[in-house]
Amino acid sequence: MFLSVFEMFKVGIGPSSSHTMGPMVAAARFLDRLRAAPFAAAGLRGSLHGSLAFTGVGHATDRATILGLAGFEPESYDAEAAEAALSEIDATGMVHPEGLAPLKFSPKTDLRFDYDRNLPGHANGMILMATDAQGDVILQETYYSVGGGFVLTEDELTSGEDKDHGPAVPYPFKSAAEMLEMAEKSGLTIAEMKRRNELSRRPAAELDAGLLRISEVMMNCLDRGLEGGGILPGGLNVKRRAGNIHEQLQAERGRNLTAPHVINDWMSCYAMAVNEENAAGGQVVTAPTNGAAGVVPAVMRYWLDFVPGATSARIPDFLLTAAAIGGLVKYNASISGAEAGCQAEVGSASAMAAAGLCAVMGGTPAQIENAAEIALEHHLGMTCDPVKGLVQVPCIERNGLGAIKAVSAASLSMRGDGTHLVSLDACIETMRQTGRDMGHEYKETSLGGLAVNVPNC
């Protein structure tokens, strides 16, 4: 099994990897199909199903789909150009994707939220259609946004084409047990094995440049969040707090009476800064999702700012180790809140961050696996219940607590020798079973939990 570090960490836009980035990617893929088709389409239509319908407005799913059909993609997203395009589409009822003739598309009538019909493959389903001049459908495709910005067609999902089909990698671990066995036999760290797997697919210069870009986008996002203020969009009137908390923490630095637990405020502040940027629709890195994007960069920044001996030269090891753990979770369970609740998002992110921190602090492969297990275990059963379908409450604070748990898990694991009762594999399987048994009300539909018990208008 091989899942690239650049699949776990993808540059994109907020507020949601599955509900914003995924639909935009699906629309881009549909345009590619149209460009390759032997016929010319005259118009476009679409429908959003399941969680994409129930929380689509709060997650800007409709906006992302519209922009995707107009030719926008997450990694190259230009906010100013997007606003201009949306205004033009509203005024003309047409989209102008590159390489295609202008296509009729009126968002109010041609993009439908279908609350009655869930698609069979995944909770995040959507159907895109191309029509002829008479309005008859001439091309149709079903897409599933399966978490973290990953998108599969219905055929890909049912046939297993989402599995890796590239050249063989030297360390193809599919479980934590296999990962530890390969590490012991090879004498390599988890980061070194992951790096060698990556190098079987791309040159070293490309890998290093990509990792540098991921870390830079993460830190730039965090810094923008620390400088941000005002009210987040969406109607909940949630105040951005990271900047104010950061100012208070900086003012308190150096005071002898500062309590030791204030370090938790730094970690929360870092994570909240990222997720406030995400909620505002800014540029973020999926880690492994947008809703959980604050945990990994917050822990990484905590390490750089507060841990003696930390150096940016070790950031690749942090990211590669975190990606290895995230890949195991995705392959054996899920990183999608709509599929398994927030345990699959913030829980996975906390496990990834704990593993990365343990690695750069000198942990053994066994200690790293233990750190990931501790962090994930103590998120089991966590529901995804965003108020008003927005990635704000409880999501922003939840990232802060996920970062704190990750640091605690890494520290606790390094107090032992790596032996422990519950394996990471058992914990991942438990998360999968828990997600399967969890009611759909608690899986990103905003039909249960805080979403129905907190006034949101």
N, C-alpha and C positions, 0 to 999 in steps of 0.2 A: 504494500500500500504506500502510495506517495501522494502527499498533498503539499504543494509548494508553500513556502513562507509568504509568497506574494498572492496566494489565494486566501490565506488566513488574514493577512494584513493588506487591505486594499484601500487606496485613496478614493474618497467619494464625498458625498454631501449628506447633510442631515435632513430630516431627523431620524431616519430609519434605514438600515441596510436592506431589510426584507421588504419594507413597505414603500420606500422611496427609491433607493438605488436599484433594487431588483426589478420593479416595473419599468424603470427607465432603460435598464439593460435589455429587458424583454422586448420593449418597443424598438430598440436599436436592432436587435436580432431579426425582428419582423420586417423592418425596412430592408435589411440585407436580403431576406428572402424575396421581397418584391423586386429588388434590383436585379436579382438573378432569374426572375420569372420571364417566360416568353411572351407574356401579355402585359398590357398597360392598365393599371388600376385607375379608377376615377375618384374613389373615396375610401375612408377608413371608419371603422366602428370598433368598439370594445366593450367588455363587461368585466367587472371586478367581483370576486366571489369570496365567501368565507371571511377570514380576518381582514383581507384587503378591502372588503366592503364595510364591515362593522367599524373598523378604526381607520379607514382610508382617508377621510377628511383630516383627522387629527395628525395623521402621518404624512400628509401631502401626497398621497398616492395618486389622486387624480391629476394634480399638477405635474408630478413626475412622469406619468404616462403621456400626458399632453406634450410635454417638452421632449420626451423620448421619441414620440411620433413626428416631432418637428426636427429631429436630428441631433438632439443634445445627448451627451453621454457623461456619466459621473466624473470620470477622471479629468476630463477637459472642460468641465462645467464652468460657464461664465455667467455670473449672477446678473450682471447688467444686461447682457444680450438676452438672457432668459426672460427678464421682465419685459423687454421690448417685444420679444416673440409672442409672449402670452397676450399682450395688448393687441397685437396684429391679428392673432388667431381669433380672439373674441370679436374683433371688428369685422373680419372678412369671412370667418368660417372656413378658412383654408390653412393648410400647412405646406411648407416648401422644403422638404428634406433634400439634401444634396444628392444628385444622381437620379432623381425622380421628378416627373412632372408634378405640378401643384396638385394637391389632393384635397377633396372636400372633407372637412372635419369640423363639426361644431360641437364643442365639448358638452354643452347643455343637453343636446339630443343624441349625440353619437357615443358618449361614454356613460355607461349605466352601472349603478351600484346595485348588484343583485343580492339582496339579503336573504332570499328564499332558497337558493340552490348552492350547496357546497359542492365543489368539484372533488372527485374521488382521490386524487393523488396526494394532495397536501392542503393544509388549511389556507395557504396563501395561493389562490388560483386566479388566473385571468385568461380571457379569450380575446384575441385580436383578429380582426377581419378586414379584408380588402374587398371593395365592391366595384362593380362596373358602372357605367353611366346610368343604367336603369335602377341602380341601388341593390342589385342582386349580389350575394356573396360569391366571390370567385376564388378566394384564398382564405383559409382560417387556420389558426394555430392556438393550441392551449399551452400556456406557460405556468410554471410553478416557481415561486420565489421561496427557496428552501432555507433561507437564513444566511446572514453574512454577505449578502449581495450575490449569492450563487443562484443561477437560473437554469431550469431544465424544461425542455418541452415534455409533453405527455409521453411521447415515444421514448425519449431519453430516460425518463423516470422509470417506465415499466420495463425497459430492456436492460437497464443497468449501465447505460452508456455514460453515466456520470462517473463511473469508475476510471481509474487511471489506465491509459493505454499507451503510455510513452515507453521509452527504453527502460530496461531494468535498472533499478537503483541498487547500490551496494548494500544498503541496510533497509530492507523493506518491512520494517516492523509494523504489525497491524494491531498490536496490543502492548500494554505497558510491560507485561511479562517478557514478550519478545524483545522489546527495547532494552530491558535490563540485561537479558541474556546476551544480546549482541554487544552491548557495552562492555560486559565482563570479558567476553571472548576476544574482542578487538583491542581492549585497553583504551578505547576512545571515550570522550565525554559525549553526552547527548547532543550538544551543540556541534561537536566535530562530526558525528555521524550524520546529523541533519545537513551540515555544510557539504559533506561529500555527496550526499543524495542530490542536493541542489546543483552541484558542479557536474553531475552526470547529465544535466539538462541545459546548462547555460555556462558561459565563460565566467571566470572568477571576477573579472572587472565588472561585468554586468550584475553579478550577484552583489558585490560590494557597493556599487552605485545605487542599486535598488534598496538595499538595507539602509544606506545613508539617507536616501530620500524619505523612506518610511519614518525613520526617527526624526528627521527634520520637520515633516508635516505634523507628526504627533506633538513635538515641542512647540512649534509655531501656533498650533491650535490651542495648546495649554496657555501659552503666553497671551494670546488674544483674549481668551476667557478670563484671565486675571485682570485684564484692562477693561473688560466689558462692564456695562451697567444698564439700568433701565428695566423694562418689563419684557418678558418673553412673549412672542406672538402666539395666538391660538385662542385667546379669550379667557383663560384661567387667571390672568393677571399675576402670574408667578414672577416674583422679583429676582433678578440676577443677584446672587449673593457672593460669588467667589471673589470678586474684586474687593469688596468691602472687608471680607474676612482676611484676605491677603494683606490689606493695608494694616489691619489690627495686628496681625501676626508679625509683620515687619517692625511695627512700632514697639512691640514687646520684646523683640530680640535683644539678648544681652542682659536682660533683667534677671537678677539672681533669684527672684521669687517666682519665676515662671514654673508652673507645675509640669512634671515630666509628661503627663498625658496630653499636653498641648501638641505634641508631635502628631497625634491623631488628627488634629485640626488642619495641620499642614497637608496630610495625605488626603483628607476629605476635600480641602480647598482645591488641590490640584485636580482631583477627579471631577469635582463639580464644575471647574472651569471648562474642562473639555466637554462635558455633557450640556452645559449651558450654551456653548458654541454650537453643539449638535442640534439642540432644540431650536436654535435661531436659524438653522439651515446652513450653517457654515461648513467649511471643508474639514473633514475628519478622516481618521483611518479606522476601518473596521477592525475590532480587536476583541473577540472575533466578529462582533456586530457593532452597529452604530449605538444601539441602546446600551451597550456595555463598553463603549469606546474609551471611557475615562480610566478604567482600572489599570490597564497595563502602563500607559504613559505616566499615571500618577505614581505608581510604584517605582518605575524607572527614574522619575524625577526625584522622588524621595531618596533613592539610593545615591544619585549623583550629588544631591545637595547636602545630605546629612550623614552618609556612611563613610567613615575614614577609608581612604585608599580607592574609592570609586573613581573610575576613569571612563571617559566616553569611548575609549578604544575597546571596551568590553561590551558595548551596546549590541553589536552583532550577535555575541554569544547569548545575551539576554533574549533577543528577538527569536533567534533560531531555536532555543530551548522552549520558549513559550509556544512557538508555532508547532513544534513536535507534539506537545501536550494537546494543543487545540485540535490538531489533526486527528489524534486518537479519539477525542470526544466527538468530533463531527462524524468520523467513520463508524464509530460503534454506538452512537446515540444521536444527539442533535445539538445544534447551536441556535435553534430557532425558538423564540418565545411563543410563536403561534403553534408550535408542535409540542413543546415540552415545558412551557412556562419560563419564568425568569431564571430558574435554576440552570437552564440551558444557555442563558446569555451572561448575566453577571456571575453566576456560578462557574461557568467555563472560563470567563475572563479572569476571575480570581485564582483559579487553578493555574492558568497560564502565567499570570504575574508572579504567583508564589514560586513556580518552577524556575522562571527566569531570574528572580532575585536570588533564590538558593544557588543557582548555577554561578552567578557572578560573585557570590560571596564564598565560593570555594566548595560548595556542597558536592558530594558524590552523586552518581546516578541514582543510587538507592535513596539518598536523602532528598533528591529532587522529586522523585516519584512520590515519596512520602509527603512532601510539601504540597504537591498538586492534589493529592488525595485529601489531606486535611482541609484545604480550602474548599474543594468541591463538596466534600461530605457535609459541611456546615452551611451549605446553600440548598441541600436536598429538600424538595417540596415547595420551594419558593414559587409563588404564582406570578403571572404577568397580568396586572390589572390596572393599566394606565388610565388615570382619570381623564375623561373626555377624549380618550384615544390619543392623547398627546404624550410625547416622550419626555415628560417633565416630572409628574408626580405619580409614583414614588421614585421614578427612574434616576433622577439626578443625584439625590442623596444616597440612593442604593449603590451607586458606583463608588461613592466615598467609603461606605461601609465595606464594600467588596475589596477595596484597596487595603483597608485596615486589616481585614481578615487574611489577605494574601501575605502581608508582611508578618503577621503573627504566625501564620502557618509555616512560612519559610524559617523563621527564627526557631519555632518549636521543633521543626524537623532536624535542624542542625544541632539541637541539644541531644539528639539520639544518634544511633548508628545506621538508621535507615530501615531497621526491622520494625514491623508494625502489624497489627491484626487485620485491618481492612485494606485490601489492595486497591490501587487506583482502578484496575479493571472492574473489580466488584462494585466500586462506587459509581463508575460510569454506567454499568449495567443497571444498577439501582435507579440512577437518574432516568435512564430510558424507560424502565418499567413504571416509574412514578409519573413520568410525562404521559405515557400511554393511558394510565388510569385516571389522570387528572381530568376533571370536567372541562368542557370547552369554554365555559364561562370564565375560567381562570387562565386561558391561553390566548391573550392579546385580542380579545373580542370586546373588552370593556363592558361585559355583561355581569360581572361578579366582583367581589372584593371591594377594594377602595373605590373602584370606578362607580359603584352604585351606592356607596355609603358616604361619599363626600360630595357636597353640593358643587356642581360644576357649571353653573350658569349665573 
